[in-house]
Every structure is written in structure tokens, then in C-alpha cells.
Amino acid sequence: MTLPSFMKHVRTLESSGLIRTMKEGRVRTCVLNREKLGLVDDWLAEQRRVWSERTDRLEQFLEEES
């Protein structure tokens, strides 16, 4: 991955509040925002639950049709 591409990803994460960066000389340090990451994790868990239920219903439907 090129540096400009990497920095674009870092800026996206920073603008969304998922990370905070500090630059000292040539070194850039990134710190995760655990609170925001927790919100993302909660949202992903809900999405996994929803899609798991949907695929279970699809599987049940397909078994009934065969």
C-alpha cells in the first residue's frame, strides 16, 4: 500500500472519530477510540443477529420447498 493511500485511510478513521493521531517529528502515533469502536461493535453484532435470523428463515423455507 502506498503512503498516500494509507494516509487517506488514516484521515477517514480520524474524521469518523475512531482514531486520534499525534505527530512528533516524522513519527505519527494513532490511538484507538475504544468508546466509538464499542459503538461499531454493537452495531455489527445487531447486523449479525438480523442476518443470521434471515438466513435461518431462508434455510427453513428452502427445506420446506424440497
C-alpha positions in Angstrom: 0.0 0.0 0.0 1.3 3.4 -0.9 1.8 6.1 1.7 -0.8 8.4 0.2 -3.4 5.6 0.2 -2.5 4.7 3.8 -2.8 8.3 4.9 -6.2 8.6 3.2 -7.4 5.7 5.3 -6.0 7.2 8.5 -7.7 10.5 7.7 -11.0 8.7 7.2 -10.7 6.9 10.5 -9.7 10.1 12.2 -12.6 12.1 10.8 -15.0 9.4 11.9 -13.6 9.7 15.4 -12.4 6.0 15.5 -8.8 7.1 16.0 -6.8 10.1 17.1 -3.4 10.8 15.7 -0.4 12.7 17.0 2.6 13.6 15.0 6.0 14.2 16.6 8.8 14.8 14.0 8.5 12.0 11.4 6.5 9.7 13.7 2.8 9.6 13.7 1.1 7.8 16.6 -2.5 6.5 16.3 -4.7 5.9 19.3 -8.0 3.9 19.1 -11.1 5.5 20.5 -12.5 2.4 22.4 -15.8 4.1 23.1 -16.5 4.7 19.4 -15.2 1.2 18.5 -17.6 -0.2 21.0 -20.5 1.5 19.2 -19.3 0.0 15.9 -19.1 -3.4 17.6 -22.6 -3.1 19.0 -23.9 -2.2 15.5 -22.1 -5.1 13.9 -23.4 -7.5 16.5 -27.0 -6.4 15.7 -26.4 -6.8 12.0 -25.0 -10.3 12.5 -28.1 -11.2 14.5 -30.5 -9.8 11.9 -28.8 -11.5 9.0 -28.5 -14.8 10.9 -32.2 -14.8 11.5 -32.8 -14.0 7.8 -30.6 -16.8 6.6 -32.2 -19.2 9.1 -35.6 -18.4 7.7 -34.3 -18.8 4.1 -32.8 -22.2 5.0 -36.1 -23.2 6.6 -38.1 -22.1 3.6 -35.8 -24.0 1.2 -36.1 -27.2 3.3 -39.9 -26.9 3.2 -39.9 -26.4 -0.6 -37.7 -29.5 -1.3 
